[in-house]
Amino acid sequence: MFEERRARHQANRAFEHGDGVTRYRLQQKVLALGDDYWIDDDAGEHVYKVDGKALRMRKTFHIEDRTGRRVATVQSRPLRIKDSMEIEDADGNRIAMVKKALVNPLRDRWHIEQPDGPDLAVHGNVLDHEYSIENDGVKVAEVSKKWFRMRDTYGIDVGPDADHATVLAAVIAIDTMAHPGD
């Protein structure tokens, strides 16, 4: 037990120091359905294009790499008791389900279920874009506004062992469910 806690602490410290971490930049206001926008790296280079599909029964976002190859799709799951969005790979296979469970009126709980991997927990303030995504207490990604001075812009740090497209798709799903009117 002590060794597990120590390993989690070391992994989180390495994450905090940026060991193998990739930082992306996303503008909050562009997460409107029907809009296309880019997710940039910390050098300002376009890395992923997000194509929001308008006029559909459910909210849909296609994520493509810079060559135009689809890497993930994020779709809302209407008519469900809990808010949820499904993430599919380029072949249409479910790779994750992002779920929001209401705990009490002031606090939501979020988690990401992966059929072929560990479930991930979301900790922090989702509404203010200050949260982390963790696998059994080890940070997989961190979302924060503190890295950028531009208004309505936030960063996403993704660790080296995470699937970047899945993490970015999960952040888009969380943002879409947390800010439905934006």
Order of alpha helices (4+ residues) and beta strands (2+ residues): alpha-beta-beta-beta-beta-beta-beta-beta-beta-beta-beta-beta-beta-alpha
